[in-house]
Amino acid sequence: MPVEDPLHKAAFAYRVQGVLETERETVLFEVYAQRSALYPYAERACRFLLHCYDLARTRLRLDHPYRYNRLLRVFLMTEGKAGAEQQQNLMYLYDLSERVPPQEWVRELTHEYGHWILPPINSYIEPEPWANGDLGERWFIHYLLDEARRGGQADELLMGAPLQALEAYVNRAVSPLVTRIAREGLNLQRWRSRRRDGYEEYLSLALYIDRVYGSARFGRAMLCAGGVEPDDFLRGVRESLTEPDTLRATLPFTNAYLFLPGGVHRWQIVQPREATLMPDANRPEWARCRATEITLRRR
């Protein structure tokens, strides 16, 4: 029997389930299509989301919310204005057909899945109040592209999206943000803004922490935040980076800015011994690092 979706009361005759097989089977995804022509896309979307789930679980130590029994329901709509939205455990993609480019499927799915699985940071006026969708879009595409390059399974991992299209996306929407923080450190004036510049400063810092300190520290920072304000995330970063006794950082280039909670005086260089840290006079938790890889120990 067709299923009626909760929001629009439309009928969906086709369903694909994504199941996690452990001691007991858990349905993580249900992807619904309104007509048979979209059924293959529902299958591909379900496989794609399962792979995104695996990335979030293994790299960030995140899982689906238990208050929804870990189930995300995805509705592929043929009507409506092109775009997507996520409410509670419901995800909608609108105006879909076989003509939608695969890279657009990837972008929409990762954006809305970011809203679902990443802890939220809120309070922005533009471009949207919640930044976890944009962060998820950039984070997932970066790591999916990385796996596709290394594993040679681009068609399955990326829903058929051309590698060059997603490489262009990463070069435009991910790498410059990380590079800017590494070159300038955190801009406190931008950070305090609730408009687009503040929104992008949050994305930049989040992607920088992931790239420099690794996804495990980044995921832990999101869980430690304990609130939805940008400063809550910054506190989460401080807690995450000071939990282990030693910390390893990989910077994109030499003489880049390194974020060190509490300031340079709280950290001792383990290796390489010739590395140096030059604190910023105006921002004591930021220092220029004359090494691209460095291991530090808390004093």
C-alpha positions in Angstrom: 0.0 0.0 0.0 1.3 3.5 -0.8 2.6 5.5 2.2 1.4 9.0 3.0 4.1 11.4 4.0 3.6 13.4 7.2 4.1 16.9 5.8 2.4 17.1 2.4 0.1 14.1 2.6 1.4 12.9 -0.8 1.3 9.2 -1.7 4.6 7.2 -2.1 4.4 3.8 -3.7 8.1 2.8 -3.5 10.4 2.4 -0.5 14.0 1.5 -0.1 15.4 0.7 3.4 19.0 1.1 4.6 19.7 -1.3 7.4 22.6 -1.5 9.9 23.4 -5.1 10.6 24.8 -5.6 14.1 23.5 -7.9 16.9 20.1 -6.7 15.9 19.0 -5.1 12.6 18.4 -1.3 12.8 16.7 0.5 10.0 18.6 3.8 9.6 17.0 5.1 6.4 13.7 4.8 4.5 13.9 6.5 1.1 10.5 6.9 -0.6 9.8 7.6 -4.3 6.5 8.7 -5.8 6.9 6.9 -9.2 8.9 4.0 -10.6 11.3 6.2 -12.6 12.7 7.5 -9.4 13.1 4.1 -7.7 16.7 3.6 -9.0 17.5 7.1 -7.5 16.0 6.0 -4.2 18.3 3.0 -4.2 21.3 5.1 -5.0 20.4 7.8 -2.4 20.0 5.1 0.2 23.4 3.6 -0.5 24.9 7.1 -0.5 23.4 8.0 2.8 24.5 4.7 4.4 28.0 5.6 3.3 27.7 9.1 4.8 26.4 7.5 8.0 29.5 5.3 8.1 31.8 8.3 7.7 30.0 10.2 10.5 30.1 7.2 12.8 33.7 6.2 12.2 35.4 9.6 11.8 33.3 11.8 14.1 31.8 9.2 16.5 28.3 10.6 15.8 25.1 8.6 15.4 21.4 9.2 14.5 19.3 10.6 17.3 17.8 7.9 19.5 14.6 9.8 20.1 13.6 8.9 16.5 14.8 5.3 16.9 17.8 6.4 14.7 15.5 6.4 11.6 15.7 9.1 9.0 12.8 9.1 6.4 13.6 10.7 3.0 10.9 11.6 0.5 11.8 12.2 -3.1 9.2 14.6 -4.4 8.4 15.3 -8.0 6.5 18.5 -7.1 7.5 21.7 -5.4 10.2 24.3 -5.9 13.6 22.8 -6.5 15.5 22.4 -3.2 15.3 20.4 0.0 14.4 20.7 3.7 14.7 18.7 6.9 12.3 18.6 9.8 12.7 16.3 12.8 13.5 12.9 11.2 12.0 13.9 7.8 14.0 14.9 4.8 12.4 16.2 1.6 13.9 16.7 -1.8 11.7 18.6 -4.3 11.2 18.9 -8.0 13.1 15.8 -8.7 13.4 14.0 -12.1 16.0 12.1 -14.1 17.3 15.4 -15.4 18.8 16.5 -12.0 22.6 16.4 -12.3 24.2 13.8 -10.0 26.4 16.4 -8.3 23.2 18.3 -7.3 21.9 15.1 -5.7 25.1 14.8 -3.7 25.0 18.4 -2.6 21.4 18.4 -1.5 21.6 15.0 0.3 24.8 16.0 2.2 23.4 19.4 3.1 20.2 18.0 4.6 22.0 15.0 6.2 24.3 17.5 7.9 21.2 19.2 9.5 20.2 15.7 10.7 23.4 14.2 12.1 25.7 17.1 13.0 25.2 19.0 16.3 23.7 22.4 15.4 25.1 25.9 15.6 22.3 28.5 15.3 21.6 32.2 15.6 22.6 33.4 12.2 20.6 35.9 10.2 22.0 34.8 6.8 22.4 32.8 4.6 20.3 30.5 7.0 19.9 30.2 10.7 21.5 26.7 11.2 25.0 26.2 9.9 25.2 22.4 10.3 23.7 21.8 6.9 26.3 23.8 5.1 29.0 22.3 7.3 27.8 18.8 6.5 27.7 19.5 2.8 31.3 20.6 2.8 32.6 18.0 5.2 30.9 15.0 3.6 31.8 15.9 0.0 35.5 16.4 1.0 35.8 13.0 2.5 33.6 11.2 -0.1 35.8 12.7 -2.8 38.9 11.6 -0.9 37.7 8.0 -0.7 36.6 8.0 -4.3 40.1 9.1 -5.4 41.8 6.5 -3.3 39.4 3.6 -3.8 38.3 4.1 -7.4 34.6 3.6 -6.6 33.5 7.1 -7.7 30.2 6.1 -9.3 28.9 4.3 -6.2 30.4 6.7 -3.6 29.3 9.9 -5.5 26.0 8.8 -7.1 27.6 9.1 -10.5 28.8 12.7 -10.0 31.9 13.5 -12.1 35.0 13.8 -9.9 36.0 17.0 -11.6 32.7 18.6 -10.6 33.1 17.8 -6.9 36.8 18.7 -7.0 35.8 22.1 -8.2 33.3 22.3 -5.4 36.0 21.5 -2.8 38.4 23.9 -4.3 35.8 26.6 -4.1 33.9 25.9 -0.9 36.2 24.0 1.4 40.0 24.5 0.8 39.9 28.3 0.8 38.2 28.4 4.2 40.8 26.2 5.8 43.6 28.1 4.1 42.3 31.5 5.3 42.2 30.4 8.9 45.7 28.9 8.6 47.0 32.2 7.1 45.1 34.7 9.4 43.9 32.8 12.5 40.4 33.5 13.8 39.0 36.9 13.0 37.1 37.9 16.1 35.2 40.7 14.5 33.9 38.3 11.8 33.3 35.6 14.5 30.9 37.8 16.4 28.8 38.7 13.4 25.5 36.9 12.9 25.5 37.7 9.1 27.2 35.8 6.3 30.7 36.8 7.4 30.2 35.2 10.8 28.5 32.2 9.3 31.5 31.6 7.1 34.0 32.2 9.9 32.3 29.4 11.9 32.5 27.1 8.8 36.1 28.0 8.4 37.1 27.3 12.0 35.2 24.0 12.0 36.8 22.8 8.8 40.2 24.0 10.0 39.9 22.0 13.3 38.9 18.9 11.3 41.8 19.3 8.9 44.5 20.3 11.4 43.6 18.1 14.4 41.7 15.3 12.8 38.1 14.3 12.6 38.0 12.6 16.0 39.0 15.8 17.8 36.5 17.8 15.6 33.7 15.4 16.3 34.5 15.5 20.0 34.4 19.3 19.9 30.9 19.3 18.5 29.7 17.0 21.2 31.5 19.0 24.0 29.9 22.3 22.8 26.8 21.8 24.9 24.9 24.7 23.2 24.0 26.1 19.8 26.0 29.4 19.9 29.3 29.8 18.0 31.1 30.4 21.3 29.7 27.1 22.6 31.5 25.4 19.7 34.7 27.3 20.5 34.5 26.1 24.1 34.0 22.6 22.8 37.1 22.9 20.7 39.1 23.9 23.8 37.8 21.0 25.8 38.4 18.5 23.0 42.0 19.6 22.4 42.9 19.6 26.0 41.5 16.1 26.8 44.4 14.1 25.5 47.9 14.5 27.0 49.5 14.8 23.6 48.2 16.5 20.5 49.2 16.0 16.9 48.6 18.8 14.3 49.0 18.8 10.5 49.1 22.2 9.0 48.6 23.0 5.3 51.9 25.0 5.0 54.7 26.2 7.2 54.4 29.3 9.3 50.6 28.8 9.4 48.5 29.7 12.4 47.9 27.0 15.0 45.1 27.2 17.6 46.4 26.3 21.1 43.9 26.4 23.9 45.2 28.4 26.8 48.1 29.8 24.8 51.6 28.6 23.9 52.8 28.5 27.5 50.5 25.6 28.2 52.1 23.4 25.5 55.5 21.7 25.1 56.8 20.7 21.7 57.6 17.0 21.5 58.6 16.8 17.9 60.1 17.9 15.7 62.4 19.6 18.2 63.4 22.3 15.8 59.8 23.5 15.4 59.0 26.9 16.9 55.8 28.6 18.0 55.4 32.4 17.8 52.4 33.6 19.7 50.1 36.3 18.3 50.3 39.4 20.5 46.6 40.1 20.1 45.3 36.6 20.2 47.2 34.5 22.8 45.6 31.2 21.8 47.0 31.5 18.2 50.6 31.1 17.2 52.6 30.8 14.0 54.1 27.3 13.7 57.3 26.8 11.8 56.5 23.2 10.9 53.7 21.5 8.9 53.5 18.5 11.4 54.0 18.9 15.1 53.3 16.9 18.2 52.6 18.7 21.5 52.2 17.8 25.1 50.2 19.7 27.7 52.3 21.1 30.5 
